[in-house]
C-alpha cells in the first residue's frame, strides 16, 4: 500500500474516514493545516477525520538503481546535475538581488540629497520670512511717522516704501531706551573696572615663557585650508573657528572633540563670535551675509537668522557687553548695529568724511559706548555708539588694518596692519609704541589682549607674546612661537581663560593650542 500523496510506502500510515484513502501522516497533517481539505477529493478534511493504522515495521526495499554500481553512478550523476542547476539558479537570484539592492541604494542616496536640499531651502525661506515680518512693522511705523509730520505741516506726503528718497533703506535707529541700556552697562562696567584686580589664577610670566605646542587639531577641509578667525567661550572652554572652506567648527578643547560643524555660508568665513554662554554664535562671510546660529541640547547649532544688509564682503563682527546687540563691519564702507533677539538692523552707519575705504576690522570698547574700526585705507576710526559719530581717527599705519583689540583697562588700543602693531593711548589719542616684528612684505594679521589686560599677542609669520606695561615703560617680548603650519601666515590668536593657553589659527586647516603640558587638556593629536 502506498501514500496517495507521495506514492511511496508510508512510515506512519493513516486513513481518511470519509474517502478511505491512505496517506503519510506528516504529509496529510501539513496539507490539512495549510488547506483544510482532502488533497485527492477536495472535500473538507480535519485532523479528527484521519485514523492511524497499526502496522508492523516496514523495511523499504532498495531502489532498482541502487542494486548495481552503474545504477548508483547514474543516481549520483542525476543528483550532481540537480545540484549544479540549483547552484546556477541561486547565482542568478543573487545577481538579480545585487542589482536591485544597488538600484535601491542609489535611489535612497538621491532621495537623501533632495531632502537635504529642500530642508536647506525651507530653512532659508523661513529665515527670510521671519526677517521680512520683523522689518515690515518697523517700516510701517517709519512711514506713519513721516506721513504724520507732513500732515502737521499742511502737506500730504506720498506713500513711500522701505527705501528713502536718497535711495537708502530706512532704519528705525537706536532708540532712547536702547541708549539708556548701553549707558547703564557702561556705568556698571566702569565702576567694576576701578575695583578690578588681576586674578590670582592668571598664568605667571615664567609659565608663559615655557609654553609649547600641546595639540594640533585638523578642523577644516583640505580642499580649502585656512582658519581665518576664532573665538573662545571661556566658561565652557569651547573654541569656534571660521575657515576658508566656508564652515564654522565648534571645538571642545578639554576633550579634543569637534562639537559641531556649522555649514551655510557660500564663501570664506571672515569672523566668528560667541554670545553670552555660548548658546549663540554670530558669523560673517565674504558672501555679504551675517548669520546667527543657536545651539541645541545635542550640541549642534542651527542657523536662525540670515542678515543681508551689506552690499560687499562682511569682514568683522563684534558683540556688545550686554550680549543683546552686535555690530558688523563691511567693505561697503558701512557698519551695522543689530538687535540680537530680532536680527533687526537698527542703524547702518556710513562715513560722511568722503572716504571710500571699506572696513576690515571692528571691536567694541570693553565699556560698550565706543566702537573701533579699521579700514582698508590704513585708518583707525573711533565711533560714539550713541550718536554714531566719528569722534577720533588714528593715522600712521601702512596697508589695511587687519585686526583691532581694546585692553581690559579701557585705556589702550592695539591695531595690526602691514607695517606691524601700533599701541594707542585713548586718553591722549596718540600712538605711544610701535612693534615692527616682521619685514615690510609680511603683514601682522592678528593682535589680541588677554582678558586681564596683562599680555598682548600678535601673529604674522610667527606668534609673539608681550608683557603689557604702561605708556612709558618697555613692553617686553616674553615668548616667540614659530609658525608650525609651514604657511608663514598666522591669521588669528586668542588667549584662553586666565591666559592658561593660547589658541592659534593659520592658513592650514589646523587649530593649534600652546600651553604647559601639565595643564588640563588632550594630548597632541
LOMARKE-113609 format. One record per residue (C-alpha): x, y, z. Coordinates in pm, 1 decimal, always signed. Layout:
REM LOMARKE-113609
<atom <X,Y,Z>>
...
//
This chain:
REM LOMARKE-113609
<atom <+0.0,+0.0,+0.0>>
<atom <+128.4,+344.5,-93.8>>
<atom <+60.3,+701.4,+18.3>>
<atom <-192.1,+876.9,-202.5>>
<atom <+25.1,+1192.3,-197.1>>
<atom <+388.3,+1071.0,-228.9>>
<atom <+327.6,+738.9,-397.3>>
<atom <+566.8,+574.5,-153.9>>
<atom <+513.4,+325.5,+129.0>>
<atom <+419.8,+536.0,+435.3>>
<atom <+617.4,+510.8,+755.4>>
<atom <+318.0,+623.2,+967.1>>
<atom <+8.0,+535.0,+763.3>>
<atom <-326.2,+698.8,+832.1>>
<atom <-659.1,+658.6,+655.8>>
<atom <-935.3,+909.5,+590.1>>
<atom <-1270.1,+813.7,+743.2>>
<atom <-1460.4,+982.8,+462.1>>
<atom <-1271.4,+875.8,+148.8>>
<atom <-1084.2,+567.9,+277.1>>
<atom <-763.0,+692.5,+115.2>>
<atom <-423.5,+610.9,+267.8>>
<atom <-174.0,+886.9,+347.7>>
<atom <+162.2,+950.2,+515.1>>
<atom <+69.4,+1108.8,+849.1>>
<atom <+313.6,+1400.9,+836.9>>
<atom <+218.0,+1489.3,+478.1>>
<atom <-159.5,+1484.7,+525.2>>
<atom <-138.4,+1676.8,+852.9>>
<atom <+61.9,+1955.6,+687.1>>
<atom <-182.0,+1963.5,+395.3>>
<atom <-477.8,+1987.3,+631.3>>
<atom <-315.2,+2271.3,+826.5>>
<atom <-246.7,+2459.9,+503.9>>
<atom <-568.2,+2394.0,+309.1>>
<atom <-822.6,+2216.4,+534.6>>
<atom <-936.6,+1972.9,+265.5>>
<atom <-853.0,+1633.6,+113.4>>
<atom <-575.6,+1661.9,-147.1>>
<atom <-736.8,+1395.6,-365.4>>
<atom <-1113.5,+1450.8,-345.2>>
<atom <-1107.6,+1821.8,-245.8>>
<atom <-1365.7,+1759.6,+25.2>>
<atom <-1328.1,+1929.3,+369.1>>
<atom <-1097.8,+1731.6,+595.2>>
<atom <-976.4,+1781.6,+951.9>>
<atom <-720.7,+1614.3,+1176.0>>
<atom <-1001.9,+1432.5,+1356.2>>
<atom <-1111.4,+1272.7,+1028.4>>
<atom <-793.4,+1069.4,+984.9>>
<atom <-732.0,+741.1,+1168.1>>
<atom <-384.7,+593.3,+1222.9>>
<atom <-326.5,+231.8,+1107.5>>
<atom <-114.4,-2.5,+1314.0>>
<atom <+128.8,-197.7,+1102.4>>
<atom <+448.6,-385.7,+1152.9>>
<atom <+780.2,-214.0,+1089.2>>
<atom <+826.4,-184.6,+717.0>>
<atom <+1167.1,-226.8,+564.2>>
<atom <+1176.6,-19.7,+247.9>>
<atom <+1305.2,-213.8,-49.6>>
<atom <+1620.6,-87.7,-209.8>>
<atom <+1558.1,+104.6,-532.5>>
<atom <+1643.2,-76.1,-851.5>>
<atom <+1902.4,+188.3,-939.2>>
<atom <+2089.8,+120.0,-612.7>>
<atom <+2121.4,-250.9,-685.3>>
<atom <+2423.9,-205.6,-911.9>>
<atom <+2727.2,+19.4,-941.8>>
<atom <+2623.3,+165.5,-1281.3>>
<atom <+2280.7,+240.9,-1134.6>>
<atom <+2435.5,+415.7,-834.2>>
<atom <+2666.7,+618.1,-1061.1>>
<atom <+2360.5,+721.9,-1259.4>>
<atom <+2185.9,+830.8,-938.4>>
<atom <+2492.3,+1030.7,-835.5>>
<atom <+2507.3,+1196.0,-1180.0>>
<atom <+2142.5,+1293.0,-1156.1>>
<atom <+2195.2,+1436.4,-807.4>>
<atom <+2505.1,+1625.5,-924.8>>
<atom <+2320.2,+1771.6,-1222.1>>
<atom <+2036.7,+1881.3,-996.3>>
<atom <+2285.0,+2039.1,-756.2>>
<atom <+2458.0,+2232.4,-1036.5>>
<atom <+2124.5,+2355.1,-1174.2>>
<atom <+2018.1,+2463.5,-826.1>>
<atom <+2351.3,+2641.3,-771.9>>
<atom <+2317.0,+2820.3,-1107.7>>
<atom <+1966.3,+2933.6,-1016.8>>
<atom <+2091.1,+3063.2,-682.7>>
<atom <+2370.6,+3259.9,-854.5>>
<atom <+2117.8,+3413.7,-1091.1>>
<atom <+1896.7,+3512.1,-799.5>>
<atom <+2198.5,+3660.2,-614.5>>
<atom <+2295.7,+3868.2,-917.9>>
<atom <+1940.7,+3995.2,-954.8>>
<atom <+1921.7,+4077.4,-580.7>>
<atom <+2251.0,+4268.4,-600.3>>
<atom <+2126.5,+4475.0,-892.6>>
<atom <+1802.9,+4554.6,-710.1>>
<atom <+1995.8,+4647.8,-393.2>>
<atom <+2233.9,+4875.1,-585.6>>
<atom <+1940.8,+5048.9,-752.4>>
<atom <+1763.1,+5088.7,-417.2>>
<atom <+2075.6,+5235.4,-254.2>>
<atom <+2118.2,+5481.7,-541.2>>
<atom <+1755.6,+5589.4,-508.7>>
<atom <+1798.6,+5628.3,-131.0>>
<atom <+2111.9,+5841.8,-172.2>>
<atom <+1941.8,+6062.1,-431.1>>
<atom <+1638.6,+6099.3,-207.1>>
<atom <+1859.1,+6199.4,+88.9>>
<atom <+2031.0,+6467.6,-120.5>>
<atom <+1697.7,+6603.7,-239.5>>
<atom <+1562.7,+6606.9,+117.3>>
<atom <+1873.0,+6788.4,+245.7>>
<atom <+1846.0,+7049.1,-29.6>>
<atom <+1475.7,+7100.1,+36.2>>
<atom <+1539.1,+7136.4,+411.3>>
<atom <+1807.3,+7395.5,+344.3>>
<atom <+1577.2,+7589.9,+111.1>>
<atom <+1295.6,+7563.0,+366.2>>
<atom <+1515.0,+7698.3,+648.9>>
<atom <+1637.3,+7985.8,+431.1>>
<atom <+1280.9,+8069.3,+330.1>>
<atom <+1169.1,+8064.3,+693.9>>
<atom <+1456.4,+8292.1,+792.9>>
<atom <+1377.4,+8536.6,+512.1>>
<atom <+1008.0,+8530.5,+603.4>>
<atom <+1084.2,+8595.2,+970.8>>
<atom <+1316.0,+8881.9,+878.2>>
<atom <+1052.4,+9030.9,+649.1>>
<atom <+787.3,+9001.5,+920.6>>
<atom <+1016.5,+9182.2,+1165.0>>
<atom <+1102.9,+9459.9,+923.0>>
<atom <+753.7,+9530.1,+788.4>>
<atom <+614.6,+9670.0,+1118.9>>
<atom <+920.9,+9894.0,+1160.0>>
<atom <+888.4,+10019.2,+802.1>>
<atom <+517.7,+10093.0,+854.8>>
<atom <+595.3,+10278.5,+1175.2>>
<atom <+855.4,+10490.9,+994.4>>
<atom <+612.2,+10565.1,+710.3>>
<atom <+337.6,+10662.4,+955.3>>
<atom <+574.6,+10897.1,+1134.8>>
<atom <+674.1,+11064.4,+807.1>>
<atom <+310.7,+11094.7,+699.5>>
<atom <+207.0,+11244.9,+1033.4>>
<atom <+485.1,+11501.1,+1016.4>>
<atom <+386.0,+11601.1,+663.1>>
<atom <+17.7,+11632.8,+753.2>>
<atom <+100.4,+11851.6,+1054.0>>
<atom <+271.7,+12093.7,+813.0>>
<atom <-38.0,+12102.6,+594.5>>
<atom <+106.4,+11877.7,+325.7>>
<atom <+21.0,+11518.3,+248.1>>
<atom <+331.0,+11306.8,+187.4>>
<atom <+320.5,+11048.9,-85.5>>
<atom <+329.3,+10690.4,+20.0>>
<atom <+682.2,+10556.6,+35.7>>
<atom <+820.9,+10209.2,+62.1>>
<atom <+1116.6,+10082.7,+259.8>>
<atom <+1361.3,+10292.4,+57.0>>
<atom <+1409.1,+10660.7,+140.2>>
<atom <+1425.6,+10948.2,-104.3>>
<atom <+1804.7,+10911.7,-128.3>>
<atom <+1769.8,+10550.5,-234.5>>
<atom <+1892.7,+10413.8,+100.4>>
<atom <+1699.8,+10175.5,+319.4>>
<atom <+1509.4,+10330.7,+611.0>>
<atom <+1635.0,+10217.3,+952.3>>
<atom <+1444.7,+10259.8,+1281.4>>
<atom <+1755.3,+10391.5,+1459.7>>
<atom <+1888.7,+10330.5,+1809.4>>
<atom <+1604.0,+10425.6,+2043.7>>
<atom <+1641.3,+10615.9,+2369.8>>
<atom <+1563.3,+10301.8,+2569.2>>
<atom <+1849.2,+10116.7,+2400.0>>
<atom <+2082.7,+10412.0,+2460.6>>
<atom <+1981.3,+10403.3,+2829.5>>
<atom <+2058.8,+10031.3,+2838.7>>
<atom <+2401.4,+10089.4,+2682.6>>
<atom <+2472.7,+10376.2,+2923.1>>
<atom <+2374.6,+10171.7,+3229.3>>
<atom <+2600.6,+9889.5,+3111.7>>
<atom <+2884.8,+10135.0,+3061.5>>
<atom <+2839.8,+10278.8,+3412.5>>
<atom <+2835.9,+9936.3,+3577.2>>
<atom <+3140.9,+9810.2,+3389.5>>
<atom <+3335.9,+10131.2,+3454.2>>
<atom <+3274.8,+10100.5,+3827.3>>
<atom <+3381.1,+9735.5,+3822.1>>
<atom <+3696.9,+9827.1,+3633.1>>
<atom <+3806.7,+10070.2,+3903.4>>
<atom <+3788.1,+9789.6,+4159.8>>
<atom <+3928.3,+9523.8,+3926.3>>
<atom <+4241.5,+9336.7,+4026.9>>
<atom <+4448.4,+9091.2,+3829.8>>
<atom <+4317.8,+8743.7,+3921.1>>
<atom <+4548.1,+8518.9,+4119.6>>
<atom <+4473.8,+8235.1,+3875.9>>
<atom <+4633.2,+8425.3,+3584.8>>
<atom <+4923.4,+8238.9,+3427.3>>
<atom <+5250.4,+8397.6,+3550.0>>
<atom <+5520.0,+8517.9,+3313.7>>
<atom <+5752.9,+8226.2,+3382.9>>
<atom <+5474.1,+7986.0,+3282.9>>
<atom <+5406.1,+8170.3,+2957.5>>
<atom <+5777.9,+8159.1,+2878.3>>
<atom <+5762.1,+7778.1,+2896.3>>
<atom <+5457.9,+7738.0,+2670.5>>
<atom <+5489.9,+7491.4,+2382.8>>
<atom <+5252.2,+7332.9,+2133.5>>
<atom <+5011.8,+7094.2,+2308.1>>
<atom <+4767.7,+6995.3,+2034.6>>
<atom <+4721.5,+7026.0,+1659.8>>
<atom <+4362.7,+6963.9,+1557.3>>
<atom <+4258.9,+6931.0,+1188.9>>
<atom <+3919.1,+7102.6,+1178.5>>
<atom <+3859.7,+7228.6,+825.6>>
<atom <+3864.0,+7084.6,+474.0>>
<atom <+4189.2,+7012.2,+296.5>>
<atom <+4048.0,+7140.6,-32.4>>
<atom <+4030.0,+7497.5,+102.9>>
<atom <+4263.1,+7513.6,+403.8>>
<atom <+4288.0,+7814.7,+628.5>>
<atom <+4145.6,+7927.8,+964.3>>
<atom <+4064.1,+8297.6,+924.6>>
<atom <+3915.5,+8373.4,+1267.5>>
<atom <+3849.4,+8216.8,+1605.5>>
<atom <+3679.3,+8291.3,+1935.1>>
<atom <+3674.4,+8121.9,+2276.4>>
<atom <+3378.8,+8077.2,+2512.0>>
<atom <+3557.2,+8089.6,+2847.2>>
<atom <+3304.5,+7925.2,+3081.2>>
<atom <+3265.4,+7614.0,+2862.8>>
<atom <+3620.2,+7627.6,+2720.0>>
<atom <+3497.7,+7574.3,+2364.9>>
<atom <+3653.0,+7731.4,+2056.0>>
<atom <+3481.5,+7839.8,+1733.6>>
<atom <+3686.9,+7870.3,+1415.3>>
<atom <+3586.1,+8027.0,+1085.0>>
<atom <+3751.3,+7878.3,+778.9>>
<atom <+3826.8,+7949.5,+417.0>>
<atom <+3612.1,+7641.7,+339.1>>
<atom <+3300.2,+7847.3,+435.8>>
<atom <+3239.9,+7638.1,+750.2>>
<atom <+3244.9,+7718.1,+1121.8>>
<atom <+3370.3,+7447.5,+1355.5>>
<atom <+3288.9,+7442.5,+1728.9>>
<atom <+3564.1,+7254.6,+1912.5>>
<atom <+3567.7,+7133.1,+2273.5>>
<atom <+3925.3,+7190.3,+2389.8>>
<atom <+3929.1,+6973.8,+2707.1>>
<atom <+3803.9,+6663.6,+2523.0>>
<atom <+3970.6,+6743.1,+2192.2>>
<atom <+3647.4,+6668.7,+2004.8>>
<atom <+3454.0,+6861.3,+1739.8>>
<atom <+3115.8,+6957.0,+1887.8>>
<atom <+2950.2,+7081.6,+1571.2>>
<atom <+3021.8,+7197.3,+1215.7>>
<atom <+2812.8,+7494.0,+1100.7>>
<atom <+2757.0,+7497.5,+724.8>>
<atom <+2560.0,+7761.8,+537.5>>
<atom <+2792.1,+8037.0,+416.5>>
<atom <+2883.9,+8013.9,+49.3>>
<atom <+3225.4,+8180.9,+82.4>>
<atom <+3502.9,+8210.8,+340.6>>
<atom <+3403.3,+8293.6,+699.7>>
<atom <+3588.0,+8613.6,+794.4>>
<atom <+3483.3,+8649.2,+1159.7>>
<atom <+3303.6,+8444.7,+1427.2>>
<atom <+3196.3,+8535.6,+1781.9>>
<atom <+3027.1,+8359.4,+2073.1>>
<atom <+2742.1,+8536.5,+2252.0>>
<atom <+2674.3,+8505.9,+2627.4>>
<atom <+2729.6,+8148.1,+2746.9>>
<atom <+2782.5,+8007.9,+2401.5>>
<atom <+2417.0,+7944.3,+2318.0>>
<atom <+2453.1,+8173.4,+2017.2>>
<atom <+2724.1,+8216.8,+1755.0>>
<atom <+2739.4,+8513.6,+1515.5>>
<atom <+2938.9,+8480.4,+1194.6>>
<atom <+3005.3,+8690.9,+887.5>>
<atom <+3140.3,+8599.7,+548.6>>
<atom <+3270.9,+8715.3,+214.2>>
<atom <+2928.8,+8613.3,+75.2>>
<atom <+2798.0,+8950.7,+212.9>>
<atom <+2580.7,+8785.4,+478.0>>
<atom <+2572.6,+8761.8,+855.5>>
<atom <+2432.5,+8451.2,+1023.9>>
<atom <+2310.8,+8393.4,+1379.5>>
<atom <+2332.6,+8032.2,+1500.0>>
<atom <+2154.9,+7890.8,+1805.7>>
<atom <+2286.0,+7589.4,+1995.6>>
<atom <+2062.8,+7293.7,+2078.8>>
<atom <+2072.0,+7034.3,+2355.4>>
<atom <+2251.0,+6780.7,+2136.2>>
<atom <+2540.8,+7023.5,+2083.4>>
<atom <+2455.6,+7116.4,+1724.5>>
<atom <+2393.6,+7472.7,+1606.6>>
<atom <+2107.4,+7572.0,+1375.9>>
<atom <+2101.0,+7887.3,+1164.7>>
<atom <+1819.6,+8107.4,+1297.2>>
<atom <+1881.9,+8430.6,+1107.6>>
<atom <+2043.6,+8529.0,+777.4>>
<atom <+2109.1,+8904.8,+757.0>>
<atom <+2170.8,+9062.3,+417.3>>
<atom <+2210.8,+9433.7,+488.0>>
<atom <+2561.3,+9474.2,+345.0>>
<atom <+2647.4,+9500.1,-23.6>>
<atom <+3008.8,+9379.3,-2.6>>
<atom <+3218.5,+9133.6,+197.7>>
<atom <+3147.6,+9148.1,+571.6>>
<atom <+3488.3,+9149.3,+740.1>>
<atom <+3421.6,+9168.0,+1114.0>>
<atom <+3160.4,+9109.2,+1382.7>>
<atom <+3182.2,+9226.4,+1744.6>>
<atom <+2934.9,+9165.1,+2027.7>>
<atom <+2833.6,+9432.3,+2280.5>>
<atom <+2891.6,+9370.6,+2652.3>>
<atom <+2513.1,+9347.4,+2714.2>>
<atom <+2502.5,+9042.3,+2482.1>>
<atom <+2189.3,+9197.4,+2333.4>>
<atom <+2345.9,+9378.8,+2037.1>>
<atom <+2625.7,+9332.7,+1788.2>>
<atom <+2798.2,+9528.2,+1511.6>>
<atom <+2919.3,+9413.6,+1170.8>>
<atom <+3171.6,+9596.5,+950.2>>
<atom <+3194.7,+9556.7,+574.3>>
<atom <+3399.6,+9656.1,+272.0>>
<atom <+3092.5,+9851.8,+153.8>>
<atom <+3216.9,+10133.8,+384.7>>
<atom <+2936.3,+10087.5,+640.8>>
<atom <+2889.5,+9927.0,+980.2>>
<atom <+2555.0,+9796.6,+1106.2>>
<atom <+2420.8,+9793.9,+1462.3>>
<atom <+2190.0,+9492.7,+1516.4>>
<atom <+1948.6,+9384.8,+1783.9>>
<atom <+2040.4,+9022.2,+1853.5>>
<atom <+1695.1,+8892.5,+1953.4>>
<atom <+1517.2,+9009.2,+1637.8>>
<atom <+1806.7,+9029.1,+1394.2>>
<atom <+1689.7,+9378.8,+1300.9>>
<atom <+1946.5,+9628.5,+1172.7>>
<atom <+1870.0,+9933.8,+1384.9>>
<atom <+2113.9,+10160.6,+1203.2>>
<atom <+2362.4,+10138.8,+919.4>>
<atom <+2637.1,+10399.0,+951.7>>
<atom <+2837.9,+10530.5,+659.9>>
<atom <+3141.5,+10753.8,+699.0>>
<atom <+3049.6,+11102.5,+578.1>>
<atom <+3410.5,+11221.1,+553.7>>
<atom <+3420.0,+11124.8,+187.9>>
<atom <+3649.1,+10824.1,+228.4>>
<atom <+3557.0,+10522.4,+20.2>>
<atom <+3774.3,+10276.9,+211.7>>
<atom <+3586.7,+9975.2,+339.6>>
<atom <+3610.5,+9837.7,+693.6>>
<atom <+3840.9,+9541.9,+754.7>>
<atom <+3814.9,+9506.1,+1135.4>>
<atom <+3596.3,+9619.2,+1426.4>>
<atom <+3577.5,+9583.0,+1805.9>>
<atom <+3371.1,+9723.7,+2091.9>>
<atom <+3544.1,+9901.7,+2378.0>>
<atom <+3502.0,+9691.6,+2697.5>>
<atom <+3253.5,+9950.0,+2831.8>>
<atom <+3041.9,+9934.2,+2516.0>>
<atom <+2992.5,+10302.1,+2426.8>>
<atom <+3291.8,+10321.6,+2192.1>>
<atom <+3341.1,+10128.1,+1871.0>>
<atom <+3677.5,+10094.8,+1697.9>>
<atom <+3705.0,+10016.5,+1327.0>>
<atom <+3997.6,+9962.7,+1093.7>>
<atom <+3980.9,+10038.4,+723.6>>
<atom <+4144.9,+9914.4,+406.3>>
<atom <+4298.4,+10261.6,+378.1>>
<atom <+4518.5,+10221.8,+691.0>>
<atom <+4292.7,+10443.7,+906.1>>
<atom <+4164.2,+10357.3,+1255.1>>
<atom <+3832.7,+10525.5,+1339.1>>
<atom <+3674.1,+10561.2,+1681.7>>
<atom <+3294.5,+10598.6,+1697.8>>
<atom <+3049.6,+10713.1,+1963.5>>
<atom <+2786.1,+10439.8,+1955.1>>
<atom <+2507.8,+10657.8,+2098.7>>
<atom <+2536.1,+10926.6,+1829.8>>
<atom <+2700.6,+10706.4,+1563.6>>
<atom <+2952.0,+10987.2,+1504.4>>
<atom <+3321.6,+10953.7,+1429.0>>
<atom <+3491.4,+11111.3,+1732.4>>
<atom <+3855.6,+11026.7,+1656.9>>
<atom <+4078.2,+10881.3,+1386.6>>
<atom <+4431.5,+10747.3,+1402.2>>
<atom <+4667.6,+10768.3,+1104.0>>
<atom <+5010.4,+10618.3,+1063.2>>
<atom <+4961.3,+10260.4,+950.2>>
<atom <+5062.6,+10124.3,+611.6>>
<atom <+4815.0,+9890.4,+445.8>>
<atom <+4479.1,+9761.8,+563.2>>
<atom <+4413.9,+9744.5,+938.2>>
<atom <+4371.5,+9368.4,+978.3>>
<atom <+4288.2,+9349.3,+1349.8>>
<atom <+4193.2,+9572.2,+1640.8>>
<atom <+4181.2,+9497.7,+2014.6>>
<atom <+4096.1,+9705.9,+2323.1>>
<atom <+4268.5,+9634.4,+2652.9>>
<atom <+4051.3,+9548.8,+2951.3>>
<atom <+4195.8,+9852.3,+3134.6>>
<atom <+3999.7,+10071.3,+2893.0>>
<atom <+4298.6,+10292.7,+2804.1>>
<atom <+4495.9,+10102.5,+2541.3>>
<atom <+4407.6,+10012.4,+2184.1>>
<atom <+4620.0,+9780.0,+1970.4>>
<atom <+4592.2,+9773.5,+1590.5>>
<atom <+4766.9,+9545.9,+1339.3>>
<atom <+4847.4,+9618.0,+974.8>>
<atom <+5108.7,+9566.9,+704.1>>
<atom <+5370.2,+9765.2,+899.5>>
<atom <+5321.6,+9586.3,+1234.1>>
<atom <+5133.0,+9672.3,+1553.4>>
<atom <+5064.9,+10019.5,+1694.0>>
<atom <+4955.1,+10093.9,+2050.3>>
<atom <+4732.1,+10395.0,+2112.4>>
<atom <+4655.9,+10582.5,+2434.5>>
<atom <+4281.4,+10657.1,+2426.8>>
<atom <+4318.4,+10922.5,+2697.9>>
<atom <+4550.8,+11138.8,+2488.0>>
<atom <+4454.8,+10996.3,+2147.3>>
<atom <+4812.0,+10930.6,+2042.6>>
<atom <+5038.1,+10646.5,+1937.2>>
<atom <+5287.2,+10568.7,+2214.0>>
<atom <+5453.9,+10249.9,+2085.6>>
<atom <+5501.2,+10057.4,+1760.1>>
<atom <+5611.8,+9697.9,+1711.9>>
<atom <+5764.2,+9603.1,+1375.6>>
<atom <+5832.0,+9231.7,+1420.2>>
<atom <+5849.6,+9144.3,+1050.8>>
<atom <+5984.8,+9291.6,+731.6>>
<atom <+5774.6,+9515.3,+511.3>>
<atom <+5640.6,+9230.8,+297.6>>
<atom <+5492.3,+9035.2,+590.4>>
<atom <+5178.6,+9187.6,+746.2>>
<atom <+5066.9,+9137.8,+1103.1>>
<atom <+4732.7,+8960.1,+1071.6>>
<atom <+4615.6,+8938.7,+1433.4>>
<atom <+4655.4,+9120.9,+1764.4>>
<atom <+4482.4,+9040.4,+2092.7>>
<atom <+4495.8,+9145.9,+2460.0>>
<atom <+4419.8,+8876.5,+2712.3>>
<atom <+4109.2,+8921.5,+2927.6>>
<atom <+4306.4,+9059.5,+3224.5>>
<atom <+4496.9,+9311.8,+3010.8>>
<atom <+4832.1,+9167.2,+3125.0>>
<atom <+4950.9,+9015.2,+2796.6>>
<atom <+4941.2,+9111.0,+2430.4>>
<atom <+4976.6,+8854.9,+2149.9>>
<atom <+5030.4,+8922.0,+1780.7>>
<atom <+5053.2,+8692.4,+1482.8>>
<atom <+5211.4,+8715.9,+1138.9>>
<atom <+5488.9,+8484.5,+1024.9>>
<atom <+5513.4,+8370.8,+1388.4>>
<atom <+5337.5,+8430.5,+1723.4>>
<atom <+5478.1,+8673.3,+1979.9>>
<atom <+5359.8,+8743.6,+2334.9>>
<atom <+5437.9,+9073.6,+2509.3>>
<atom <+5407.8,+9171.4,+2872.5>>
<atom <+5175.7,+9472.3,+2899.2>>
<atom <+5330.4,+9774.0,+3075.5>>
<atom <+5234.3,+10140.3,+3095.7>>
<atom <+5285.1,+10415.4,+2840.3>>
<atom <+5642.3,+10499.0,+2944.5>>
<atom <+5772.2,+10152.8,+3032.6>>
<atom <+5907.5,+9899.1,+2788.0>>
<atom <+5676.9,+9621.1,+2667.1>>
<atom <+5897.6,+9313.0,+2668.6>>
<atom <+5855.4,+9020.6,+2430.4>>
<atom <+5848.8,+8723.1,+2666.7>>
<atom <+5780.2,+8441.4,+2419.2>>
<atom <+5800.6,+8373.7,+2044.9>>
<atom <+5637.3,+8067.9,+1888.5>>
<atom <+5729.6,+7963.2,+1533.7>>
<atom <+5451.0,+7919.4,+1280.3>>
<atom <+5436.3,+7539.7,+1280.5>>
<atom <+5183.1,+7534.2,+996.0>>
<atom <+5459.1,+7598.0,+743.9>>
<atom <+5247.8,+7862.2,+569.3>>
<atom <+5411.1,+8163.7,+733.3>>
<atom <+5065.7,+8318.9,+783.3>>
<atom <+4918.2,+8319.8,+1132.8>>
<atom <+4570.2,+8467.4,+1093.3>>
<atom <+4420.8,+8459.5,+1443.6>>
<atom <+4548.6,+8448.8,+1801.8>>
<atom <+4338.1,+8424.3,+2118.1>>
<atom <+4419.9,+8377.8,+2487.3>>
<atom <+4234.3,+8109.9,+2681.2>>
<atom <+4084.4,+8160.5,+3030.1>>
<atom <+4343.0,+8320.4,+3262.9>>
<atom <+4591.2,+8301.4,+2972.5>>
<atom <+4642.8,+7932.0,+3057.5>>
<atom <+4679.6,+7858.5,+2687.2>>
<atom <+4691.5,+8035.4,+2351.1>>
<atom <+4478.7,+7925.4,+2055.3>>
<atom <+4627.2,+7991.6,+1711.3>>
<atom <+4475.4,+7966.6,+1365.5>>
<atom <+4678.4,+7983.8,+1044.8>>
<atom <+4649.3,+7921.6,+673.2>>
<atom <+4648.5,+7546.6,+709.4>>
<atom <+4343.0,+7365.1,+846.2>>
<atom <+4478.1,+7303.1,+1198.2>>
<atom <+4388.5,+7471.8,+1524.9>>
<atom <+4698.0,+7476.2,+1747.1>>
<atom <+4698.0,+7508.9,+2124.5>>
<atom <+5007.8,+7636.4,+2306.4>>
<atom <+5044.0,+7596.9,+2681.8>>
<atom <+5209.4,+7393.7,+2953.7>>
<atom <+5199.8,+7014.9,+2913.4>>
<atom <+5069.1,+6967.1,+3267.2>>
<atom <+4762.9,+7188.2,+3204.2>>
<atom <+4428.9,+7011.0,+3158.5>>
<atom <+4358.8,+6917.1,+2803.0>>
<atom <+4405.6,+6641.8,+2547.3>>
<atom <+4739.6,+6522.0,+2428.6>>
<atom <+4863.0,+6618.2,+2086.1>>
<atom <+4660.2,+6466.7,+1804.9>>
//
